[in-house]
Amino acid sequence: MHQHHDSQQIPAGCPAHGKVPLYGPQFGSDPEATYSHLRSLGPSAAVDIAPDVEVELVTSYDAALYILQNPASFVRDSRRWNALNEGRVPADSPAVPMMGYRPNALFSDGAAHARLRQAVVDSLATVNELQLRRKVQQSAEYLISQFSSEPGGRAELMESYAQPLPLLVFSDLFGCPPELGDRVIVGISGIFQGTPGADEVLGTALAELIALKHRQPGTDLTTRLMQHHAQLTDEEVLHQLVTLLSGGTAPLAAALGTSAALYLSEEAQAALPVEEAVYQTLWNYAPIANYAGHYPTHDVELGGRVLKAGNPVLISFAAANTDPKLTQQREQLSAKAHLAFGAGPHACPAKDPAFMIAVTAVESLLTGLPDLEMRVPFKDLQWAEGPWSRTLVTLPVRFTPRALAPAGPARPAGAQPSAPVPQPAATVVPQTETRAATSQPRGLFSRFRAWLGGE
């Protein structure tokens, strides 16, 4: 239990006044205790988002909405970051790759942001919902087939299912041929795991993908971005792809893992609909927990604190969604009133497809393994310790092993073969790449594409 503090009576420099670490085992095991303490200091408070990296963290739902919907006073361009510009942020800080400027819609404002965002929104609008649902179902069926016949009927779902599924779906949406899809997955996975050189792997693979689409355009997201009337440069296309990957894969993995755990938990209500499990996750376990750096264009007074121009202000989507002041309003609010997808001009442009992917992935899991159970209670599951994401470390389950299924998507007995899945256009691969590919084990996306083809 945390004692309530009056922010006006706490002297500057007192540990209760700021410098609260938003990382490490204590925070990771019980972030709500930290948020509760921070709320006692006002709608925002100073925290360390990483060692020696201080930011102002907004924990109030109303204050978060005010900032997210006020682009005149709060901009996203982190080149305004005072401490970084003055050399006060460690060069190797894990906060730099998360908060540092990139030429994408996330870190842009005004006309530049509108141009980049419109290209993303319009390109996403070309994705057919039924085809996307089928891509998710196929990815789910493939992943389940890889562990469901193991003797003993045990699996760890974060590693075997929740994390790889969005990577397969996005590699497909981007129109990646198998080998490039493998490298995209290795690169983006490495970035989230802190693997040295992962940035270069991802950047090189996406640059090759863009070059391929110049030669052989398709009906994929990459081609749509390149052909948009906003006339994005290749570098701009690359950075929008990175944003879609980073903003779509890890948060989706967190959402579907937590949603599955909630659905299976003893604490869940009987016959909890999958959609409700996903909504509960978005409200109570926001996958992107603390992010969305904003930089005041002038000093702004907020709840008795002055937010200085150029000092980073981060939104705690996790704390805002669980703001006790919302308790009496939650029943009156729309189920979509959570801030897990942000709000205002920088709200997630893919929130509806993301929700559908999470629901379909959980439904496919439950259909494929109807007697699935968790091996530990929900309250004993381990969460990642970092500040950025609220994600399970592991999700251990048990089930009745399935008979080893043949390769390729299964069809009901007597059903006619479905229409062929559209394949990426044939790619002319240099002989050196061909030799390298044949001498190395196939990656995740290559194995998935081979499985789709019946191998």
C-alpha positions in Angstrom: 0.0 0.0 0.0 1.4 3.4 -0.9 1.1 6.5 1.2 -0.5 9.5 -0.5 1.8 12.4 -1.0 0.9 16.0 -1.5 3.2 17.2 -4.4 3.2 20.7 -3.0 4.8 19.5 0.3 7.5 17.3 -1.2 10.8 19.1 -1.4 12.7 19.1 -4.7 15.3 16.3 -4.7 13.3 14.0 -2.5 13.1 10.6 -4.1 9.3 10.8 -3.9 9.4 14.0 -6.0 10.8 12.4 -9.1 13.5 10.2 -10.6 11.3 7.2 -10.2 12.8 4.4 -12.3 10.4 3.0 -15.0 12.5 -0.2 -15.5 13.9 -3.1 -13.6 12.4 -6.1 -11.7 10.5 -4.0 -9.2 8.7 -2.0 -11.9 8.2 -5.0 -14.2 6.6 -7.1 -11.5 4.1 -4.4 -10.4 4.0 -1.4 -12.6 0.6 -0.4 -11.3 2.2 0.3 -7.9 4.6 2.7 -9.6 1.7 4.4 -11.5 -0.3 4.7 -8.3 2.5 6.5 -6.6 3.1 8.8 -9.6 -0.6 9.6 -9.7 -0.3 10.9 -6.1 2.1 13.5 -7.4 -0.3 14.9 -9.9 -1.3 14.3 -13.6 2.3 14.0 -14.5 5.6 13.4 -12.7 9.3 13.1 -13.5 10.7 9.6 -14.0 13.8 7.9 -15.4 12.7 6.1 -18.5 16.3 4.6 -18.6 19.4 5.2 -16.5 20.2 9.0 -16.5 17.3 9.7 -18.9 14.6 11.8 -17.3 11.2 12.5 -18.8 7.9 13.8 -17.7 5.4 10.9 -17.6 1.7 11.6 -17.9 -0.5 9.2 -15.9 -3.9 11.0 -16.1 -6.4 10.0 -18.8 -7.6 13.6 -19.2 -4.1 15.1 -19.3 -3.0 12.4 -21.8 -6.0 13.3 -24.1 -5.2 17.0 -23.7 -1.6 16.5 -24.9 -2.4 13.9 -27.6 -5.0 16.3 -29.1 -3.0 19.5 -28.8 -0.4 19.4 -31.6 0.0 23.2 -31.5 1.7 23.1 -28.0 3.1 19.5 -28.1 5.0 18.3 -31.1 6.6 14.9 -31.8 9.8 15.9 -33.5 12.5 14.7 -31.0 15.2 16.9 -32.6 13.9 19.4 -30.0 15.0 17.1 -27.1 17.1 19.5 -24.9 19.1 16.9 -22.9 20.0 14.9 -26.1 21.1 18.0 -27.9 23.2 19.1 -24.9 24.9 15.7 -24.6 23.3 14.8 -21.3 21.8 11.5 -22.6 24.2 8.6 -22.7 25.0 7.7 -26.3 24.4 4.0 -25.6 21.1 4.6 -23.7 18.3 2.2 -24.7 16.1 5.3 -24.8 17.9 6.8 -27.8 16.7 4.2 -30.5 13.2 4.4 -29.0 12.9 8.2 -28.8 15.5 9.5 -31.3 14.3 11.2 -34.5 13.5 9.2 -37.6 12.0 10.6 -40.8 8.7 8.9 -40.4 5.1 9.9 -39.6 5.6 9.1 -35.9 8.2 11.8 -35.4 6.8 14.4 -37.9 4.4 17.3 -37.4 2.3 19.6 -39.5 2.4 19.3 -43.3 5.2 16.7 -43.2 3.2 14.5 -40.9 0.0 14.9 -42.9 1.8 13.8 -46.1 3.5 10.7 -44.7 0.5 9.7 -42.6 -1.9 10.0 -45.6 0.3 7.7 -47.6 0.2 5.1 -44.8 -3.5 5.4 -44.3 -4.4 5.2 -48.0 -2.1 2.2 -48.4 -3.6 0.4 -45.4 -7.0 1.0 -46.8 -6.2 -1.2 -49.8 -5.8 -4.2 -47.6 -8.8 -6.5 -48.0 -10.2 -7.5 -44.6 -11.2 -11.0 -45.7 -7.8 -11.7 -47.2 -6.1 -10.3 -44.1 -8.1 -12.6 -41.9 -7.2 -15.5 -44.1 -3.5 -14.6 -43.8 -3.8 -14.6 -40.0 -5.6 -17.9 -40.0 -3.0 -19.5 -42.3 -0.1 -18.1 -40.2 -1.9 -19.4 -37.1 -2.4 -22.9 -38.6 1.2 -23.1 -39.6 2.6 -22.1 -36.2 0.2 -24.5 -34.4 1.2 -27.3 -36.7 4.9 -26.8 -35.6 4.3 -27.6 -31.9 0.8 -29.2 -31.5 2.0 -32.8 -32.2 4.9 -32.7 -29.7 4.7 -35.5 -27.1 3.5 -34.3 -23.7 1.3 -31.6 -25.2 3.2 -28.6 -23.8 4.3 -25.4 -25.4 5.4 -21.8 -24.6 3.1 -19.6 -26.6 4.9 -16.3 -26.6 7.9 -17.8 -28.4 6.0 -20.4 -30.5 2.9 -18.4 -31.4 2.3 -14.8 -30.3 5.7 -13.4 -31.3 6.1 -15.0 -34.8 2.5 -14.7 -36.0 2.5 -10.9 -36.6 5.9 -11.2 -38.3 4.5 -13.7 -40.8 1.5 -11.6 -41.5 3.5 -8.4 -42.0 6.1 -10.1 -44.2 3.2 -11.3 -46.3 1.5 -7.9 -46.4 4.8 -6.2 -47.5 5.0 -8.6 -50.4 8.3 -10.2 -49.3 9.7 -13.1 -51.3 10.7 -15.9 -48.9 14.4 -15.0 -48.5 13.8 -11.3 -48.0 11.0 -12.1 -45.5 13.4 -14.2 -43.5 15.8 -11.3 -43.2 13.1 -8.8 -42.4 12.0 -11.1 -39.5 15.6 -11.5 -38.3 16.2 -7.8 -38.4 13.0 -6.6 -36.6 13.3 -9.4 -34.1 16.9 -8.5 -33.4 16.0 -4.8 -32.8 13.6 -5.8 -30.1 16.0 -8.2 -28.6 18.9 -5.8 -28.7 21.0 -7.9 -31.2 24.0 -6.0 -32.5 23.7 -5.2 -36.2 20.0 -5.8 -36.4 19.3 -2.3 -37.7 21.6 -2.9 -40.6 20.0 -6.3 -41.4 16.5 -4.8 -41.4 17.5 -1.7 -43.4 19.4 -3.7 -46.0 16.5 -6.2 -46.5 13.9 -3.4 -46.8 16.1 -1.5 -49.3 16.3 -4.6 -51.4 12.6 -5.1 -51.1 11.9 -1.6 -52.4 14.4 -2.1 -55.2 12.5 -5.3 -56.1 9.2 -3.5 -56.1 10.6 -0.9 -58.5 11.3 -3.8 -60.9 8.3 -5.9 -60.1 5.4 -4.0 -58.5 2.7 -5.9 -56.9 -0.5 -5.4 -54.9 1.2 -5.3 -51.5 1.7 -2.5 -49.0 5.3 -1.8 -50.1 4.1 -1.1 -53.7 1.1 0.9 -52.5 3.4 3.2 -50.5 5.8 3.6 -53.4 3.0 4.4 -55.9 1.1 6.8 -53.6 0.5 10.3 -55.0 2.5 11.8 -52.1 5.5 10.5 -54.0 7.6 9.3 -51.1 11.3 8.8 -51.7 12.7 5.3 -51.3 14.2 6.4 -47.9 10.8 7.6 -46.8 9.1 4.4 -47.9 11.8 2.4 -45.9 11.1 4.4 -42.8 7.4 4.0 -43.0 7.8 0.3 -43.4 10.0 0.2 -40.3 7.3 2.2 -38.4 4.6 -0.3 -39.5 6.8 -3.2 -38.5 7.9 -1.9 -35.1 4.5 -0.4 -34.3 2.6 -3.5 -35.5 4.5 -6.6 -34.7 5.7 -6.4 -31.0 2.5 -4.7 -29.7 0.4 -7.2 -31.6 2.4 -10.1 -30.1 1.9 -8.6 -26.6 -1.9 -8.1 -27.2 -2.6 -11.5 -28.5 -0.5 -13.2 -25.8 -2.2 -11.3 -23.0 -5.6 -11.8 -24.5 -5.1 -15.5 -24.8 -3.9 -15.6 -21.2 -6.9 -13.6 -20.0 -9.3 -15.9 -21.9 -7.8 -19.0 -20.4 -7.3 -17.6 -16.9 -9.3 -18.8 -13.9 -10.0 -15.2 -13.1 -11.9 -14.7 -16.4 -15.7 -14.8 -16.4 -17.3 -17.9 -17.8 -17.5 -17.9 -21.6 -15.6 -14.7 -21.9 -15.8 -13.6 -25.6 -12.5 -13.3 -27.3 -13.3 -9.8 -28.4 -13.9 -8.9 -24.7 -10.6 -10.5 -23.7 -8.8 -8.3 -26.3 -10.6 -5.2 -25.1 -9.7 -6.0 -21.5 -6.1 -6.3 -22.6 -6.2 -2.9 -24.4 -7.7 -1.2 -21.4 -5.8 -2.9 -18.5 -2.5 -4.1 -20.1 -1.9 -1.6 -22.8 0.7 -3.3 -25.1 2.5 0.0 -25.7 2.7 1.0 -22.1 4.8 4.2 -22.0 5.7 6.0 -25.2 4.6 8.8 -27.6 7.3 11.4 -26.8 6.0 14.9 -27.0 8.0 18.1 -26.8 6.3 21.4 -25.6 6.8 24.2 -28.0 6.6 26.6 -25.0 6.4 26.2 -21.3 3.1 24.6 -20.3 1.5 24.5 -16.9 -0.2 21.2 -16.2 -1.6 20.3 -12.8 0.7 22.6 -10.9 3.8 21.5 -12.8 5.6 23.4 -15.5 6.4 21.3 -18.6 9.5 23.1 -20.0 9.8 23.7 -23.8 11.9 21.0 -25.4 11.9 18.6 -22.5 10.3 15.2 -23.4 6.8 14.4 -22.1 5.8 10.7 -22.5 2.3 9.3 -22.3 1.7 6.4 -20.0 -1.1 4.7 -21.9 -1.1 1.9 -19.3 -1.6 4.4 -16.4 -4.0 6.6 -18.2 -6.2 3.6 -19.1 -6.4 2.5 -15.5 -6.8 6.0 -14.1 -9.1 5.6 -11.0 -10.9 8.7 -12.0 -12.3 6.7 -15.0 -13.7 4.0 -12.7 -17.2 5.5 -12.6 -17.1 6.4 -16.2 -15.9 3.1 -17.7 -19.4 1.7 -18.1 -20.6 4.8 -19.9 -17.5 5.0 -22.2 -17.3 3.2 -25.5 -15.2 0.0 -25.3 -12.9 1.8 -27.8 -12.3 4.8 -25.6 -9.0 3.3 -24.3 -5.8 5.0 -25.3 -3.9 1.8 -26.3 -4.0 3.0 -29.9 -3.3 6.6 -29.0 -5.5 9.6 -29.9 -5.4 12.8 -31.9 -3.5 13.3 -35.1 -0.9 10.6 -34.3 -3.4 7.9 -33.4 -2.6 4.4 -34.8 -3.7 4.4 -38.4 -4.2 0.6 -38.3 -6.2 0.2 -35.1 -9.1 -1.7 -36.7 -6.9 -4.2 -38.6 -4.8 -4.6 -35.5 -7.8 -5.5 -33.4 -9.0 -7.9 -36.0 -5.6 -9.6 -36.2 -5.5 -10.1 -32.4 -9.0 -11.5 -32.3 -8.5 -13.8 -35.2 -5.2 -15.1 -33.9 -6.7 -15.9 -30.5 -9.8 -17.5 -32.1 -7.6 -19.6 -34.4 -5.5 -20.8 -31.4 -8.5 -21.9 -29.5 -10.0 -23.6 -32.6 -6.8 -25.4 -33.3 -6.3 -26.5 -29.7 -9.8 -26.7 -28.1 -8.6 -28.1 -24.8 -5.8 -25.5 -24.3 -5.0 -24.7 -20.7 -2.5 -22.5 -18.9 0.1 -24.3 -16.8 0.3 -21.5 -14.3 -2.3 -19.0 -12.9 -2.5 -15.7 -14.6 -1.3 -13.9 -11.5 1.9 -15.8 -11.6 2.9 -15.0 -15.2 6.1 -13.1 -15.7 6.0 -9.7 -17.4 8.9 -7.9 -19.3 10.7 -5.4 -17.1 11.1 -2.6 -19.6 9.1 0.6 -19.7 7.9 0.6 -23.3 5.8 -2.5 -23.6 3.5 -4.5 -21.3 4.1 -8.0 -22.6 4.4 -11.5 -21.1 7.8 -13.1 -21.0 6.3 -16.6 -21.3 2.9 -18.2 -21.6 3.2 -21.9 -20.7 0.3 -24.0 -21.8 -0.8 -27.7 -22.1 -3.1 -29.4 -24.5 -3.9 -32.8 -26.0 -1.3 -33.4 -28.8 -2.7 -33.5 -32.3 -1.9 -36.1 -34.9 0.9 -34.9 -37.2 -0.9 -33.0 -39.9 0.2 -32.9 -43.6 1.9 -29.8 -44.9 -0.2 -27.0 -46.1 -3.5 -25.6 -44.9 -6.1 -28.2 -44.0 -9.5 -28.4 -45.7 -12.6 -30.1 -44.5 -13.2 -33.6 -46.0 -14.9 -33.3 -49.4 -14.2 -29.6 -49.7 -13.0 -28.2 -53.0 -9.5 -26.8 -53.1 -9.6 -23.1 -52.4 -8.3 -20.5 -54.9 -4.5 -20.4 -54.9 -2.9 -18.0 -52.5 -1.4 -15.1 -54.5 2.3 -15.5 -54.6 4.9 -12.8 -54.9 6.1 -12.2 -58.4 9.1 -14.4 -59.3 12.4 -12.8 -58.4 15.6 -13.1 -60.3 18.1 -14.0 -57.7 21.8 -13.6 -58.4 23.7 -16.9 -58.4 25.7 -15.9 -55.3 22.4 -15.4 -53.4 21.1 -18.7 -54.7 24.2 -20.5 -53.4 24.0 -18.8 -50.1 20.3 -19.6 -49.7 20.8 -23.3 -50.5 23.7 -23.6 -48.1 21.8 -22.1 -45.1 18.8 -23.3 -43.2 15.6 -21.7 -44.3 14.2 -19.0 -42.1 10.7 -18.7 -40.6 9.1 -17.0 -43.6 10.6 -19.4 -46.1 9.4 -22.4 -44.1 5.9 -20.9 -43.9 5.8 -20.2 -47.6 7.0 -23.8 -48.3 4.3 -25.1 -46.0 1.6 -23.1 -47.8 2.9 -24.8 -51.0 2.4 -28.2 -49.6 6.0 -29.1 -48.8 
